[in-house]
Amino acid sequence: MVLPLVDEDKPKCYLCHERFESIEKLREHQNSQHRDFFETHKKQEKREPAPGDVTVF
């Protein structure tokens, strides 16, 4: 897939692939249109490592 060079500097919503003029407009869009997606994934922030996971220091 070849992407056009037009508007590559503008932020894009990774859920619906819509482009916006600024990051603030992108945040407003995600908070209004995709609120349920972000709320369900915020609940999963307290995940722990699975048994057998290796931590690299």
C-alpha positions as a LaTeX table, in Angstrom:
\begin{tabular}{lrrr}
\hline
Residue & $x$ (\AA) & $y$ (\AA) & $z$ (\AA) \\
\hline
Met1 & 0.00 & 0.00 & 0.00 \\
Val2 & 1.40 & 3.37 & $-1.01$ \\
Leu3 & 0.49 & 6.40 & 1.07 \\
Pro4 & 0.30 & 9.86 & $-0.47$ \\
Leu5 & 2.79 & 12.48 & 0.62 \\
Val6 & 0.00 & 14.99 & 1.20 \\
Asp7 & $-0.85$ & 15.73 & 4.86 \\
Glu8 & 1.66 & 13.30 & 6.34 \\
Asp9 & 2.60 & 15.91 & 8.92 \\
Lys10 & $-0.95$ & 16.01 & 10.33 \\
Pro11 & $-1.98$ & 13.75 & 13.22 \\
Lys12 & $-4.20$ & 10.79 & 12.35 \\
Cys13 & $-6.64$ & 8.82 & 14.48 \\
Tyr14 & $-5.42$ & 5.23 & 14.58 \\
Leu15 & $-8.94$ & 3.90 & 15.11 \\
Cys16 & $-10.76$ & 5.48 & 12.15 \\
His17 & $-7.76$ & 6.85 & 10.16 \\
Glu18 & $-9.19$ & 10.37 & 9.95 \\
Arg19 & $-6.64$ & 13.21 & 9.74 \\
Phe20 & $-6.79$ & 16.40 & 11.82 \\
Glu21 & $-5.19$ & 19.84 & 11.72 \\
Ser22 & $-3.75$ & 19.69 & 15.24 \\
Ile23 & $-3.19$ & 17.26 & 18.09 \\
Glu24 & $-5.82$ & 19.11 & 20.16 \\
Lys25 & $-8.49$ & 18.40 & 17.55 \\
Leu26 & $-7.40$ & 14.77 & 17.47 \\
Arg27 & $-7.78$ & 14.53 & 21.26 \\
Glu28 & $-11.24$ & 16.11 & 21.09 \\
His29 & $-12.25$ & 13.64 & 18.37 \\
Gln30 & $-10.98$ & 10.63 & 20.32 \\
Asn31 & $-12.66$ & 11.79 & 23.53 \\
Ser32 & $-15.99$ & 12.28 & 21.77 \\
Gln33 & $-16.11$ & 9.56 & 19.09 \\
His34 & $-14.03$ & 6.77 & 20.65 \\
Arg35 & $-14.67$ & 7.36 & 24.37 \\
Asp36 & $-15.86$ & 3.79 & 24.99 \\
Phe37 & $-12.69$ & 2.30 & 23.47 \\
Phe38 & $-10.40$ & 4.38 & 25.69 \\
Glu39 & $-12.47$ & 3.80 & 28.83 \\
Thr40 & $-12.36$ & 0.02 & 28.42 \\
His41 & $-8.61$ & 0.05 & 27.81 \\
Lys42 & $-7.90$ & 2.29 & 30.82 \\
Lys43 & $-9.28$ & $-0.47$ & 33.02 \\
Gln44 & $-6.60$ & $-2.84$ & 31.72 \\
Glu45 & $-3.67$ & $-0.63$ & 32.84 \\
Lys46 & $-3.09$ & $-2.69$ & 36.01 \\
Arg47 & $-1.86$ & $-5.78$ & 34.19 \\
Glu48 & 0.86 & $-7.88$ & 35.73 \\
Pro49 & 3.49 & $-9.93$ & 33.93 \\
Ala50 & 2.43 & $-13.38$ & 32.85 \\
Pro51 & 4.13 & $-16.43$ & 34.37 \\
Gly52 & 7.40 & $-17.02$ & 32.56 \\
Asp53 & 7.89 & $-13.42$ & 31.41 \\
Val54 & 11.49 & $-12.27$ & 31.57 \\
Thr55 & 12.39 & $-8.79$ & 32.80 \\
Val56 & 15.49 & $-7.21$ & 31.29 \\
Phe57 & 17.29 & $-4.66$ & 33.46 \\
\hline
\end{tabular}
